[in-house]
């Protein structure tokens, strides 16, 4: 069976920061962000998960990840976060 890819967004609980990434193991990746084992997000921990979507192919997940990292995508993620 092929891996499912999860595109996700996490929001820092302390600072105004949203990180978008993609993984095949969301639970493990989220744990890595919150324990400071991901260099890019270490300074912003702890996080809450604000958004996920799945894709069956890596290239499709990559397209979605790029969209959510774009200006329009980030704006939508801010709205999602602010309405939680």
PyMOL commands that set and color helices and strands:
alter all, ss='L'
color gray80, all
select helices_A, chain A and resi 26-34+42-44+58-69+71-82
alter helices_A, ss='H'
color red, helices_A
select strands_A, chain A and resi 5-12+18-23+47-55
alter strands_A, ss='S'
color yellow, strands_A
deselect
rebuild
show_as cartoon
